[in-house]
Each structure stands twice: as structure tokens, then as C-alpha cells.
């Protein structure tokens, strides 16, 4: 079972969330886009970069909670994870993006 991208409109902007296979919990949230085409290009960028470990920047919040960002080849952030309770949980989140994103369906709710 593959994950899915949920594309939504928020007032005059677009955002997508990658939902995990199985439980469909959000594992990656995009930046906000002013154009729908930018958001769909962002989804394709996630698909293209999800399998490349070097594209994940592993970080910690000011409250010391682990999270990650996924970057495109040009260094632009294309998605941010939730805050995790441990480094192991964050690494599981990265693995979920890696396995879900390439074949994830698109649920366009715009």
C-alpha cells in the first residue's frame, strides 16, 4: 500500500502533505505556494528526491526535538517533518518518506 499526497488550498495559497502508507498520518508538509503549479512541481520534487539520503537534513528544534527537512537538488526546502520524540522515530519518518513518496497517489482537494 502506497502513501498519498494531499493537495489543499488555504485561502490564496497551496500546500501539500505526504501521508504515510497504512495509517495515513502526515509525515511531510510542504512550504506554501502561491500557484497550484508550484505545489504540483513540489510534489514531483519530493518524489524525485525522497530516495536520496543526502537530501535529508536532520535537525533538532530549540526544545531539542528531532525533525527533518527534505531539500531539492538546488538546496531549497521542499518539505518539513513533524517533531519527533527521539532520533530513532525521526529516522523512521525519513524511511517512511523514502518508501512512500515515489509511488504515492495524489488526492487533489483544491
Beta strands, then each sheet from edge to edge (+ up, - down):
strand 1: 4-10
strand 2: 13-19
strand 3: 26-29
strand 4: 56-60
strand 5: 66-71
strand 6: 77-80
strand 7: 105-108
sheet 1: 3+ 2- 1+ 7+
sheet 2: 4+ 5- 6+
end
